[in-house]
């Protein structure tokens, strides 16, 4: 981020954009997990590509969310 950290005022207090990004990516991971669960619970005969893509997308988003959360925690420790 550039120099100062922008803050957004919400009903439950104040949240900066780093935390907002982490919450957004966490929501995306949850949606991907629900979609993967739906694909795996589908008992109809389907190709092997659909479960593989669902798992691949989930596996891609989870480390990205972890890296973003760790980076946000480290940057808050330095400035907060």
N, C-alpha and C positions, 0 to 999 in steps of 0.2 A: 504494500500500500504506500501511498505517498504521504510522507511526513506525519500528518495528523490522522487520527482515526475518527471517521465520521460516526455519529451516533444517531440512532433512530428512537424516538420516544414512543413507547407502546403502553397499553393499559396496565400491564404488570410491572412496569419499570422501564429501565433503559437497556437497550441492546445494541451492540455495535454490528457493523456489517459482516465482520468475521464470524460472529456467532450466528448471524442470519444465514450465511452461506452454509455453515455446518448443519443447521436445522433443515435447510432446503435439501441438502444432499442426503441427510438422514431420511427425509420423507421419500426421496426418490429411491433409496435403497429398500425402504419398506414396501413401496409399490412394486419394485422389481421382485422382491421376495414373495409377495402375494401372487404375482403373475407366474413365477416359477412354480409355486405350490399348486396353482390351478392347472398348469400344464402337466405336472407330474401326477396329479390326481385324476386327470382325464384318462379313462380306461378305454376309450375308443382307439382303434388302431390308427396310428399316425406315423409319420416319418420320424427318424431319429434326429433330424435336424432341429425341430422345434424345441425339444427339451435341452439339446446341446446349446442352442442360442440363448435360451432363458437362463441356463446355468452360467454361461459365459458372460452374459450381461451382468448378472448378479455378482459374479466373481470379479468383474472389472470395477463395479461401483463400490464394493465394500472396502478394498484397500485405498481407493481414492478418498472415501469418506474418512478413513482412519488417518491418512496422511494430512488431510485438511484440518481435522480436529487437533492432531498433535501440533501442527504448525501454528494453529490459532492459539493453543494453550501456551506454546513457547513464546509467541509474540506478546501475549497478555502478561506473561511473567516478566518480560523485559520492560514493558511500558506501564503495567498496571500495578 
